[in-house]
Amino acid sequence: MTTLTRTQANALLLEGVQRDLHEATAIHALLERQFEAAVRHRSVELTALAEDLAPLLEAMEGRRQQRLQLVRALLGPQAAMEQYVASLAQPARATFEAAWAGLEAIVRTCKEATTRNGQLLAEQYSVMQRVLHGEDTLYAPR
């Protein structure tokens, strides 16, 4: 990695958070479409949505790792994002805090949608297994 000035690192960190905020919003929209496709049993659409989600998630993970590296390069090997934010002067701190809060909120929303979608798909799988193979206790003695 090229040596960056503190100003360049700060700009890169803010840019990454803003990009993640934008892409997390797109991810949430895809997760909502995924839920609708699952409800309607559209397996082809589910596959296409998974293919659309994968590169966005990989890119966000890459930016998360970059953030971690930059923050640790600026503040030391044990540094956390809270320390980084506290190190910023105003108005940069307010701008970063707003972007970070927005990112945290949309990530929580995405996690909830992912959990919901996973539960729906697991239930659908369970129902299909019972339809195809019957229930283990259907003819069990009482």
N, C-alpha and C positions, 0 to 999 in steps of 0.2 A: 504494500500500500504506500502511496506517495505521502511524504510528510505534508501535513496540512497545518495552516495557522489555526489558532483558536477561533477566529472569525469564520474561516472556511468550515471548520468542524461544526460550529454552531449552525451555520446555514445548511449544511448537509443533514444535520439532525432534524431541524425543523422541516426541511423539504421531505425527508423520509416519513416523518409523522403525518404531514399533510397528504402525502401520496397514499399512505396506509389508510388514512381516514377516507379518502376518495374510493380506494379499492375495497375497503371493508363495507362501504355502502353498496357497492356493486355485488359483493359477496352476499350481503343480506338479501338483495333482490333475487339472486340466484337461489338462495335457500328457500325463499318464499315460493318460487317457481317449482323447486324440488318437492316441497310439501304438496302443492297442488297436483303435480304429476304423480306423486305417490298415492294420494287420495283417489285419483282417477285410474290408477294402475297402468300408467304409461311408461313401460320399461325402456323403450327406445329414448324417450325424452329424459328419463332419469340418467341413462348412460351419457347422453350428450351434456347434461348439466354437470355431471361429475367431471367430464373432460374439460368443461369451461371453468370449473372451480379450481382444479388442480394447479394450473399455472399461477392463478391469483394468490392462492395460499402459499405456494412456493416462493413467490416474489416477496410476500409479506414476511415470511420467515427469514429470508435473506436480509431484508431491511432491519428486522429485529436483531439479528446477529451483528449487523453493521453498527446499529445503535449501541449495543452492548460494548462492542470494541471501542467505539469513539468515546463513550462516556468513561470507560476504564482508562483509555489513553489520556483523557483530560484530567481525571480526578483520582486515578489509582486503581489497583486491581480489584478492590472490594466495593467500588463505587456503585451506587444505585441511581435510578432515574430521579428520585426525590432529591438527592444531593446535587445532581446536575441542575435541576430546575432551580434549586435554592442558590446556585452559584451565578445564575443569570441576573443581569441588571434590568431594570425596567427601561423601556417597554417590552424588551425581548422576552422577559419572564412572563408577562401577561399574555403575549401572543402564543408562546410555547404552551403555557398552562391551558389555554383555551383549546388549542389543537389536541393536546394530550388528553384532556377531559373528554373531548368529543370522540377521540379514538377509543378510549376506555369504555365509553357508553355503547358505541356501536359494536365493539368486540363482545361485550356482555350480551347484547341483543343477538348477535350471531351465534354465540355459544348456546343461548336458550333455544334458538331456532334449530340448531344442529341436534340438540338433545331431543327436542320435540320430533324432528324428522326421524332420528334414529329409533325412537320409541315406536313411532308409527310403522316404520319398516320392519322392526322386530316383531311387532304384533301381527302384521300382515304375513310374515314368514311363518309365524307360529300357527296362524289360522290355516295357511296352505299346507303345512305339515300335517295338521289334524285332518284336513280334507283328504289328502293323499294317502295317509297311513293310518287314519283312525286314531282314536284316543286310547291310551294305554289302559285306562280304567273303565272303558265303556262296558265291558263284560265281566268286570271284576266282581267276585262275590261280596255280598254286603254283610 
